[in-house]
Amino acid sequence: MSMAINFETVDDYNTFNNHETLHPLVSVIDFSKAHRRTGSKMNFNLYCIFLKDVKCGDLKYGRATYDYQKGTLVFVSPGQVLDVENKTDLYQPMGHGLVFHPDLIKGTLLAKTISDHSFFSYHTNEALHLSAKEQQLVLDLFAIIDTELQQSVDKHSKKLIASNIELFFNYCDRFYDRQFITRENVNKGILERFEDLLKTYFSSEKPYSIGLPSVAYCADELHLSANYFGDLIKKETGKTAQEYIQNKIIDVAKERVFNSDKSISQIAYELGFKYPQHFIRLFKQKTGVPPNEYRSLN
């Protein structure tokens, strides 16, 4: 088994792709300049966004595997590991990419807003599928950044590069919103599976052993990243995933409160609450009355 390749600096990634380093903290990559290679496991200490024009094997990130097709934009953030599987024969990489070190954006507006772009926490199987028009816009934005890299470095360079990267990310937010809409049938299927997951959860012994279902737990069970799952639920329902779970808890609680053989504390423990007063507080917040009063009113 081959060892993983570590990318600590932009120059590391440029060398891997047979590129000259014009700026120590940022580079626009033309993958056609890279040497032919096989698939490999890669550790990133960089931000990397790549749009490739050739199938280059299955990308694996965590438990998720993505069959990498042409016209897909994948985002990698520092600390992530990508594994290109099922590609043992030599192939010629094609396409373009943007890579930058976290130090590039320190002290810029982008440093404050980059966490707002949640797609950096998506799994590779939640990548962005671009139309031909969107692909061309991405390439145009890469070209603008590359043109700036060709200039002599001056006091404006960092600000101009960072602002153009921010513009690119803003377009990616728009593209993802479009994808959530155009993949509505897929999203509806995830919503149905989410609903079934919660229904099964509360009819099992899991609330006793695990407690209340978290957003992270539900996302993992549905093989999605927590951020992608949360964004999808918000766009489909108008509620956060946490609000959706809480509403489900209250729906189940309303049914169980009618069982006068059980105390409110018993019902709270059955639902996964560690402390009954937390259940009472949430129930009152959602219904306007505490569970005992709801029981007597109904």
Residue frames relative to the residue before (quaternion, step in Angstrom):
aa qw qx qy qz dx dy dz
M 1.0000 0.0000 0.0000 0.0000 0.00 0.00 0.00
S 0.4178 -0.7264 0.4882 0.2438 3.61 -0.76 1.03
M 0.5197 -0.6370 0.4711 0.3197 3.55 -1.18 0.63
A 0.5650 -0.5965 0.4476 0.3531 3.55 -1.22 0.52
I 0.3710 -0.6943 0.5736 0.2266 3.55 -1.21 0.65
N 0.2057 -0.7934 0.5651 0.0938 3.58 -0.80 1.04
F 0.1311 -0.7742 0.6163 0.0599 3.55 -0.91 0.98
E 0.0677 -0.8270 0.5579 -0.0135 3.56 -0.16 1.33
T 0.7911 0.1783 -0.0735 0.5805 3.56 1.12 -0.70
V 0.6413 -0.4985 0.4120 0.4130 3.54 -1.32 0.28
D 0.6250 0.5440 -0.3399 0.4448 3.59 1.03 -0.74
D 0.5851 0.5645 -0.3671 0.4519 3.62 1.09 -0.66
Y 0.7059 0.4547 -0.2658 0.4736 3.56 0.87 -0.98
N 0.6179 0.5353 -0.3421 0.4632 3.58 1.05 -0.70
T 0.6481 0.5180 -0.3145 0.4613 3.59 0.93 -0.90
F 0.6409 0.5348 -0.3114 0.4542 3.57 0.98 -0.89
N 0.7708 0.3332 -0.1626 0.5180 3.59 1.08 -0.76
N 0.4971 -0.6992 0.4044 0.3170 3.57 1.28 0.48
H 0.4550 0.6811 -0.4372 0.3714 3.56 0.94 0.98
E 0.4624 -0.6373 0.5379 0.3011 3.53 -1.21 0.58
T 0.3568 -0.7207 0.5529 0.2182 3.58 -1.05 0.76
L 0.1632 -0.8104 0.5602 0.0530 3.56 -0.38 1.28
H 0.7704 0.0928 -0.0307 0.6300 3.56 1.19 -0.62
P 0.4879 -0.7110 0.4164 0.2881 3.63 -0.77 0.94
L 0.7663 0.3948 -0.1918 0.4692 3.60 1.17 -0.47
V 0.8019 0.1591 -0.0826 0.5699 3.61 1.20 -0.18
S 0.0490 0.7940 -0.6044 0.0429 3.56 -1.13 0.67
V 0.2557 -0.7017 0.6396 0.1820 3.53 -1.25 0.61
I 0.2267 -0.8236 0.5156 0.0667 3.56 -0.62 1.21
D 0.1383 -0.7141 0.6792 0.0984 3.52 -1.14 0.83
F 0.3038 -0.8173 0.4602 0.1673 3.58 -0.10 1.29
S 0.5440 0.6218 -0.4081 0.3886 3.61 1.19 -0.35
K 0.6211 0.5432 -0.3366 0.4537 3.60 1.24 -0.38
A 0.5502 0.6249 -0.3937 0.3896 3.60 1.24 -0.34
H 0.5301 -0.6027 0.4856 0.3462 3.54 -1.24 0.47
R 0.6091 -0.5269 0.4375 0.4001 3.56 -1.25 0.42
R 0.0512 0.8148 -0.5720 0.0793 3.57 -0.97 0.83
T 0.4350 -0.6443 0.5475 0.3098 3.54 -1.35 0.04
G 0.6799 -0.4695 0.3584 0.4346 3.57 -1.30 0.09
S 0.0150 -0.8054 0.5923 -0.0176 3.56 -1.16 0.57
K 0.4641 -0.6286 0.5416 0.3099 3.53 -1.36 0.24
M 0.0734 -0.8349 0.5451 -0.0224 3.58 -0.76 1.05
N 0.1945 -0.7575 0.6153 0.0988 3.56 -0.97 0.97
F 0.1657 -0.8174 0.5490 0.0559 3.58 -0.73 1.07
N 0.0870 -0.7387 0.6641 0.0758 3.52 -1.10 0.84
L 0.6085 0.5281 -0.3066 0.5068 3.52 1.32 0.55
Y 0.4402 -0.5869 0.5783 0.3570 3.50 -1.37 0.10
C 0.0568 0.8021 -0.5904 0.0691 3.58 -0.83 0.95
I 0.0405 -0.7687 0.6383 -0.0036 3.54 -0.91 0.99
F 0.0609 0.8337 -0.5472 0.0419 3.58 -0.67 0.97
L 0.1590 -0.7423 0.6491 0.0487 3.47 -1.21 0.88
K 0.0487 -0.8381 0.5432 -0.0126 3.56 -0.28 1.25
D 0.3659 -0.7518 0.5225 0.1673 3.52 -1.19 0.72
V 0.7307 0.3308 -0.2272 0.5523 3.59 1.19 0.33
K 0.5064 -0.6227 0.4929 0.3360 3.56 -1.09 0.67
C 0.0440 -0.8418 0.5375 -0.0235 3.58 -0.65 1.07
G 0.7460 -0.3622 0.2210 0.5133 3.59 1.09 0.55
D 0.5919 -0.5748 0.4306 0.3658 3.55 -1.30 0.21
L 0.2954 -0.7410 0.5781 0.1719 3.55 -0.89 0.98
K 0.0915 -0.7938 0.6001 0.0388 3.56 -0.85 0.94
Y 0.0503 0.7680 -0.6351 0.0651 3.53 -0.91 1.03
G 0.8047 -0.0192 -0.0309 0.5926 3.58 -0.44 1.21
R 0.7885 -0.2506 0.2188 0.5172 3.59 -0.83 -1.02
A 0.6485 0.5552 -0.3074 0.4204 3.57 1.24 -0.37
T 0.1260 -0.7716 0.6208 0.0582 3.54 -1.09 0.83
Y 0.1152 -0.8022 0.5843 0.0425 3.54 -0.95 0.90
D 0.3518 -0.7189 0.5668 0.1955 3.56 -0.87 1.03
Y 0.2593 -0.8422 0.4589 0.1133 3.54 0.08 1.41
Q 0.0350 -0.8119 0.5823 -0.0230 3.57 -0.50 1.22
K 0.6741 -0.4829 0.3759 0.4136 3.56 -1.31 0.30
G 0.8050 0.3021 -0.2144 0.4634 3.58 -1.13 0.69
T 0.5579 0.5791 -0.4012 0.4387 3.58 1.17 0.53
L 0.2324 -0.7664 0.5889 0.1089 3.55 -0.95 0.97
V 0.0794 -0.8076 0.5843 -0.0076 3.57 -0.67 1.16
F 0.2212 -0.7815 0.5767 0.0879 3.56 -0.97 0.96
V 0.0585 -0.7824 0.6201 0.0018 3.56 -0.90 0.98
S 0.1360 -0.7918 0.5915 0.0693 3.58 -0.92 0.89
P 0.6926 -0.4788 0.3218 0.4330 3.62 -1.19 0.39
G 0.7616 0.3417 -0.2795 0.4744 3.54 -0.95 0.95
Q 0.6030 0.5634 -0.3668 0.4295 3.58 1.22 -0.19
V 0.2305 -0.7456 0.6127 0.1244 3.52 -1.27 0.60
L 0.0942 -0.7780 0.6198 0.0403 3.57 -0.88 0.98
D 0.1091 -0.7819 0.6126 0.0389 3.53 -1.03 0.85
V 0.2069 -0.7668 0.5968 0.1144 3.58 -0.60 1.15
E 0.1363 -0.8285 0.5427 0.0215 3.54 -0.35 1.31
N 0.8343 0.2837 -0.1668 0.4423 3.55 -1.41 0.15
K 0.6294 0.4820 -0.3655 0.4879 3.58 1.06 0.66
T 0.0824 0.8351 -0.5333 0.1069 3.57 0.38 1.28
D 0.6398 0.4943 -0.3310 0.4865 3.59 1.24 -0.33
L 0.6037 -0.5710 0.4179 0.3673 3.57 -1.21 0.51
Y 0.0360 0.7810 -0.6232 0.0215 3.56 -1.07 0.74
Q 0.4132 -0.6893 0.5372 0.2561 3.57 -1.25 0.45
P 0.3512 -0.7352 0.5325 0.2294 3.62 -0.51 1.10
M 0.0399 -0.7794 0.6252 0.0084 3.56 -1.13 0.73
G 0.5978 0.5641 -0.4266 0.3774 3.56 -1.15 0.60
H 0.4289 -0.6892 0.5288 0.2480 3.54 -1.30 -0.32
G 0.0478 -0.8071 0.5882 0.0157 3.53 -1.22 0.44
L 0.2543 -0.7203 0.6215 0.1739 3.52 -1.36 0.26
V 0.0072 0.7939 -0.6069 0.0355 3.56 -0.82 1.00
F 0.1105 0.7954 -0.5922 0.0661 3.58 -0.96 0.82
H 0.4762 -0.6604 0.5130 0.2718 3.52 -1.20 0.69
P 0.6055 -0.5746 0.3984 0.3801 3.64 -1.05 0.65
D 0.6005 0.5835 -0.3655 0.4065 3.60 1.09 -0.60
L 0.5425 0.6433 -0.4021 0.3607 3.60 1.14 -0.55
I 0.7879 0.3642 -0.1765 0.4641 3.57 0.89 -0.94
K 0.3985 0.7142 -0.4909 0.3001 3.60 1.22 0.04
G 0.8137 0.2250 -0.1903 0.5011 3.56 -0.87 0.99
T 0.6280 0.5096 -0.3433 0.4775 3.60 1.28 0.10
L 0.6647 -0.4805 0.3847 0.4235 3.56 -1.30 0.21
L 0.6089 0.5785 -0.3483 0.4163 3.58 1.05 -0.76
A 0.5987 0.5707 -0.3617 0.4302 3.60 1.06 -0.68
K 0.6922 0.4700 -0.2688 0.4772 3.58 1.10 -0.73
T 0.7683 0.3914 -0.1897 0.4697 3.59 1.10 -0.65
I 0.4929 0.7000 -0.4360 0.2773 3.61 1.16 -0.37
S 0.6249 0.5394 -0.3470 0.4452 3.60 1.09 -0.61
D 0.5755 0.5839 -0.3802 0.4281 3.61 1.22 -0.34
H 0.6437 0.4840 -0.3187 0.4998 3.59 1.21 -0.44
S 0.1861 -0.8635 0.4599 0.0904 3.55 0.28 1.31
F 0.5103 0.6698 -0.4278 0.3286 3.61 1.19 -0.28
F 0.5595 0.5911 -0.4048 0.4168 3.62 1.17 -0.25
S 0.7021 0.4153 -0.2673 0.5129 3.59 1.24 -0.30
Y 0.4563 0.6564 -0.4682 0.3764 3.58 1.24 0.24
H 0.5067 -0.6022 0.5124 0.3436 3.54 -1.28 0.41
T 0.6411 -0.5349 0.3769 0.4010 3.57 -1.22 0.39
N 0.6540 0.4997 -0.3337 0.4597 3.63 1.09 -0.51
E 0.6433 0.4483 -0.3258 0.5283 3.57 1.34 0.18
A 0.2401 0.8207 -0.4840 0.1860 3.54 1.26 0.57
L 0.5412 -0.6331 0.4654 0.2994 3.53 -1.34 0.34
H 0.2081 -0.7804 0.5831 0.0877 3.57 -0.70 1.15
L 0.1785 -0.8415 0.5074 0.0501 3.56 -0.41 1.25
S 0.4361 -0.6316 0.5687 0.2958 3.52 -1.23 0.59
A 0.6828 -0.4727 0.3460 0.4365 3.59 -1.25 0.24
K 0.6491 0.5175 -0.3132 0.4613 3.58 1.00 -0.81
E 0.6598 0.4982 -0.3018 0.4747 3.58 0.99 -0.83
Q 0.6141 0.5450 -0.3443 0.4554 3.59 1.03 -0.76
Q 0.6639 0.5054 -0.3079 0.4571 3.58 0.93 -0.89
L 0.6285 0.5262 -0.3358 0.4641 3.60 1.03 -0.74
V 0.6275 0.5270 -0.3298 0.4687 3.59 1.00 -0.82
L 0.6676 0.4987 -0.3002 0.4643 3.58 0.90 -0.92
D 0.6280 0.5337 -0.3308 0.4598 3.59 1.05 -0.75
L 0.6652 0.4935 -0.2990 0.4739 3.57 0.98 -0.85
F 0.6141 0.5273 -0.3406 0.4783 3.59 1.05 -0.74
A 0.6505 0.5331 -0.3116 0.4422 3.58 1.00 -0.89
I 0.6239 0.5337 -0.3362 0.4614 3.59 1.03 -0.77
I 0.6636 0.4899 -0.3013 0.4783 3.58 0.94 -0.91
D 0.6508 0.5217 -0.3136 0.4539 3.59 0.96 -0.86
T 0.6231 0.5389 -0.3380 0.4551 3.58 1.03 -0.77
E 0.6479 0.5081 -0.3143 0.4725 3.58 1.00 -0.80
L 0.6388 0.5330 -0.3244 0.4501 3.60 1.07 -0.73
Q 0.6287 0.5427 -0.3276 0.4505 3.57 1.20 -0.54
Q 0.6088 0.5691 -0.3468 0.4304 3.59 1.24 -0.39
S 0.5839 -0.5354 0.4611 0.3998 3.54 -1.28 0.28
V 0.4990 -0.6662 0.4652 0.3013 3.57 -0.96 0.87
D 0.0727 0.7749 -0.6255 0.0542 3.57 -0.93 0.95
K 0.7600 -0.4009 0.2520 0.4452 3.58 -1.27 -0.08
H 0.6665 0.5030 -0.2977 0.4627 3.60 1.23 -0.35
S 0.4874 0.7264 -0.4084 0.2607 3.58 1.21 -0.51
K 0.6985 0.4880 -0.2888 0.4364 3.57 0.69 -1.07
K 0.6675 0.5070 -0.3000 0.4554 3.56 0.93 -0.95
L 0.6764 0.4962 -0.2981 0.4554 3.60 0.91 -0.89
I 0.6560 0.5003 -0.3161 0.4684 3.59 0.96 -0.83
A 0.6809 0.4925 -0.2905 0.4576 3.59 0.85 -0.98
S 0.6683 0.4999 -0.3139 0.4527 3.60 0.95 -0.81
N 0.6524 0.4943 -0.3197 0.4773 3.60 1.08 -0.64
I 0.6048 0.5189 -0.3534 0.4900 3.59 1.12 -0.58
E 0.6343 0.5225 -0.3199 0.4714 3.59 1.02 -0.80
L 0.6258 0.5261 -0.3307 0.4714 3.59 1.02 -0.78
F 0.6333 0.5297 -0.3135 0.4691 3.56 0.99 -0.86
F 0.6706 0.4938 -0.2996 0.4655 3.60 0.91 -0.89
N 0.6247 0.5366 -0.3401 0.4539 3.59 1.04 -0.73
Y 0.6342 0.5012 -0.3266 0.4898 3.58 1.05 -0.71
C 0.6339 0.5307 -0.3352 0.4518 3.59 1.01 -0.74
D 0.5878 0.5471 -0.3629 0.4727 3.60 1.10 -0.64
R 0.6527 0.5040 -0.3087 0.4740 3.58 0.96 -0.86
F 0.6542 0.5182 -0.3183 0.4496 3.59 0.91 -0.90
Y 0.6603 0.4987 -0.3151 0.4647 3.61 0.98 -0.81
D 0.6072 0.5344 -0.3568 0.4674 3.59 1.05 -0.69
R 0.6380 0.5144 -0.3162 0.4779 3.57 1.01 -0.82
Q 0.6683 0.5072 -0.3102 0.4472 3.58 0.94 -0.87
F 0.6133 0.5381 -0.3560 0.4556 3.59 1.01 -0.70
I 0.6713 0.4884 -0.2934 0.4741 3.59 1.08 -0.75
T 0.7200 0.4569 -0.2635 0.4510 3.59 0.79 -1.02
R 0.7084 0.3851 -0.2587 0.5319 3.59 1.18 -0.40
E 0.1392 0.8505 -0.4963 0.1043 3.56 1.15 0.69
N 0.6493 0.5248 -0.3307 0.4401 3.60 0.94 -0.83
V 0.6353 0.5104 -0.3232 0.4811 3.57 1.03 -0.80
N 0.6637 0.5162 -0.3010 0.4499 3.56 0.96 -0.91
K 0.6221 0.5362 -0.3403 0.4579 3.58 1.03 -0.78
G 0.6317 0.5366 -0.3270 0.4539 3.55 1.06 -0.77
I 0.6449 0.5070 -0.3148 0.4773 3.56 1.05 -0.77
L 0.6230 0.5362 -0.3360 0.4599 3.59 1.03 -0.75
E 0.6539 0.5090 -0.3083 0.4673 3.57 0.97 -0.87
R 0.6594 0.4948 -0.3043 0.4772 3.57 1.00 -0.82
F 0.6113 0.5459 -0.3357 0.4642 3.58 1.10 -0.71
E 0.6591 0.5032 -0.2968 0.4736 3.55 0.95 -0.92
D 0.6576 0.4994 -0.3044 0.4749 3.59 0.96 -0.86
L 0.6201 0.5541 -0.3346 0.4433 3.57 1.04 -0.80
L 0.6838 0.4761 -0.2850 0.4738 3.58 0.91 -0.93
K 0.6325 0.5341 -0.3305 0.4532 3.56 0.99 -0.83
T 0.6756 0.4804 -0.2843 0.4816 3.58 0.91 -0.93
Y 0.6178 0.5738 -0.3404 0.4162 3.57 1.00 -0.86
F 0.7569 0.4064 -0.2185 0.4629 3.58 0.77 -1.04
S 0.6522 0.4629 -0.3322 0.5000 3.59 1.25 -0.07
S 0.6312 0.5094 -0.3246 0.4866 3.57 1.33 0.12
E 0.6221 -0.5282 0.4190 0.3979 3.55 -1.32 -0.24
K 0.4019 0.7597 -0.4484 0.2456 3.60 1.27 -0.03
P 0.6075 0.5501 -0.3906 0.4193 3.65 0.92 -0.63
Y 0.6379 0.5178 -0.3304 0.4645 3.60 1.10 -0.67
S 0.7608 0.4047 -0.2069 0.4633 3.58 0.86 -0.97
I 0.7767 0.3302 -0.1634 0.5108 3.59 1.03 -0.78
G 0.4307 -0.6648 0.4911 0.3625 3.56 1.00 -0.86
L 0.7696 -0.2947 0.2415 0.5124 3.56 -1.14 -0.53
P 0.4796 -0.6620 0.4770 0.3228 3.62 -0.97 0.71
S 0.2668 -0.7673 0.5636 0.1497 3.59 -0.82 0.96
V 0.6480 -0.4894 0.3995 0.4254 3.55 -1.29 0.25
A 0.6504 0.5254 -0.3173 0.4474 3.59 0.95 -0.88
Y 0.6377 0.5227 -0.3262 0.4623 3.59 1.00 -0.82
C 0.6798 0.4889 -0.2953 0.4601 3.60 0.84 -0.95
A 0.6426 0.5209 -0.3230 0.4598 3.58 0.95 -0.85
D 0.6607 0.5102 -0.3051 0.4584 3.56 0.94 -0.89
E 0.6523 0.5143 -0.3115 0.4615 3.58 0.98 -0.83
L 0.7144 0.4101 -0.2342 0.5164 3.58 1.14 -0.64
H 0.4329 -0.7346 0.4222 0.3078 3.59 1.38 0.19
L 0.5141 0.5899 -0.4388 0.4418 3.53 0.96 1.00
S 0.5071 -0.5876 0.5053 0.3771 3.57 -1.21 0.37
A 0.6175 -0.5733 0.3863 0.3752 3.57 -1.14 0.64
N 0.6654 0.5126 -0.3142 0.4425 3.61 0.96 -0.81
Y 0.6658 0.4909 -0.3058 0.4714 3.58 0.88 -0.92
F 0.6359 0.5315 -0.3108 0.4653 3.56 0.99 -0.91
G 0.6789 0.4927 -0.2918 0.4596 3.59 0.88 -0.95
D 0.6581 0.5024 -0.3096 0.4675 3.59 0.97 -0.84
L 0.6470 0.5271 -0.3191 0.4492 3.57 0.98 -0.86
I 0.6697 0.4938 -0.3006 0.4662 3.61 0.86 -0.97
K 0.6475 0.5257 -0.3223 0.4478 3.59 0.96 -0.85
K 0.7026 0.4620 -0.2738 0.4669 3.59 0.91 -0.90
E 0.6891 0.4822 -0.2822 0.4616 3.60 1.08 -0.67
T 0.8174 0.2699 -0.1060 0.4978 3.60 0.94 -0.85
G 0.4365 -0.6853 0.4731 0.3406 3.59 1.18 -0.46
K 0.6691 0.4340 -0.2849 0.5318 3.58 1.33 -0.02
T 0.5085 -0.5952 0.5051 0.3634 3.54 -1.20 0.44
A 0.6382 -0.5224 0.3869 0.4124 3.57 -1.21 0.40
Q 0.6289 0.5347 -0.3351 0.4542 3.59 1.05 -0.73
E 0.6447 0.5048 -0.3171 0.4784 3.59 0.99 -0.82
Y 0.6300 0.5378 -0.3299 0.4528 3.59 1.00 -0.81
I 0.6580 0.4983 -0.3025 0.4767 3.58 0.96 -0.88
Q 0.6583 0.5127 -0.3126 0.4539 3.58 0.92 -0.89
N 0.6424 0.5151 -0.3240 0.4658 3.60 0.99 -0.79
K 0.6347 0.5152 -0.3261 0.4747 3.57 1.07 -0.72
I 0.6158 0.5443 -0.3361 0.4599 3.57 1.03 -0.80
I 0.6806 0.4813 -0.2885 0.4710 3.59 0.91 -0.91
D 0.6090 0.5456 -0.3547 0.4534 3.62 1.02 -0.71
V 0.6731 0.4726 -0.2870 0.4911 3.57 0.94 -0.92
A 0.6464 0.5380 -0.3172 0.4383 3.58 0.97 -0.88
K 0.6236 0.5526 -0.3454 0.4317 3.61 0.96 -0.81
E 0.6504 0.5057 -0.3144 0.4716 3.57 1.00 -0.82
R 0.7234 0.4633 -0.2570 0.4428 3.57 0.86 -0.95
V 0.5727 0.5952 -0.3818 0.4147 3.57 1.16 -0.55
F 0.6028 0.5768 -0.3542 0.4225 3.60 1.14 -0.59
N 0.6041 0.5358 -0.3584 0.4686 3.60 1.22 -0.41
S 0.2161 -0.8308 0.5036 0.0972 3.56 -0.06 1.31
D 0.5389 0.6209 -0.4080 0.3971 3.59 1.28 -0.14
K 0.7196 0.3942 -0.2365 0.5204 3.57 1.25 -0.38
S 0.4396 -0.6788 0.5191 0.2765 3.53 -1.04 0.78
I 0.6470 -0.5053 0.3940 0.4133 3.56 -1.26 0.32
S 0.6264 0.5373 -0.3395 0.4513 3.59 1.04 -0.70
Q 0.6348 0.5259 -0.3312 0.4591 3.60 0.98 -0.82
I 0.6534 0.5105 -0.3084 0.4663 3.57 0.95 -0.90
A 0.6286 0.5422 -0.3319 0.4481 3.57 1.00 -0.83
Y 0.6802 0.4766 -0.2907 0.4751 3.59 0.91 -0.91
E 0.6192 0.5551 -0.3355 0.4426 3.60 1.05 -0.76
L 0.6976 0.4720 -0.2610 0.4717 3.57 1.09 -0.75
G 0.6028 -0.5920 0.3450 0.4090 3.57 1.25 -0.24
F 0.4567 0.6682 -0.4678 0.3552 3.59 1.23 0.20
K 0.4219 -0.7009 0.5193 0.2473 3.55 -0.99 0.86
Y 0.7887 0.1457 -0.0659 0.5936 3.54 1.09 -0.75
P 0.5005 -0.6867 0.4375 0.2943 3.64 -0.71 1.02
Q 0.6273 0.5560 -0.3576 0.4117 3.61 1.00 -0.71
H 0.6000 0.5455 -0.3635 0.4585 3.60 1.16 -0.51
F 0.6272 0.5200 -0.3201 0.4835 3.57 1.08 -0.76
I 0.6587 0.5148 -0.3096 0.4531 3.58 0.89 -0.93
R 0.6522 0.5194 -0.3116 0.4559 3.57 0.98 -0.86
L 0.6776 0.4819 -0.2935 0.4716 3.61 0.90 -0.90
F 0.6384 0.5375 -0.3252 0.4447 3.57 0.96 -0.86
K 0.6747 0.4821 -0.2918 0.4767 3.57 0.93 -0.90
Q 0.6227 0.5521 -0.3313 0.4445 3.56 1.05 -0.79
K 0.7415 0.4261 -0.2199 0.4693 3.58 0.96 -0.91
T 0.7923 0.3177 -0.1562 0.4970 3.63 1.02 -0.72
G 0.5022 -0.6644 0.4177 0.3633 3.57 1.22 -0.39
V 0.7660 0.2210 -0.1429 0.5865 3.59 1.27 -0.25
P 0.5282 -0.6118 0.4660 0.3601 3.62 -1.12 0.49
P 0.6839 -0.5314 0.3052 0.3960 3.63 -1.12 0.54
N 0.6329 0.5303 -0.3513 0.4413 3.63 0.96 -0.72
E 0.6656 0.4871 -0.2957 0.4819 3.57 0.99 -0.83
Y 0.6139 0.5395 -0.3400 0.4652 3.58 1.06 -0.78
R 0.6337 0.5301 -0.3212 0.4628 3.59 1.02 -0.83
S 0.7092 0.4576 -0.2771 0.4592 3.61 0.84 -0.90
L 0.6437 0.5281 -0.3209 0.4514 3.58 1.09 -0.70
N 0.7688 0.3391 -0.1759 0.5129 3.56 1.09 -0.67
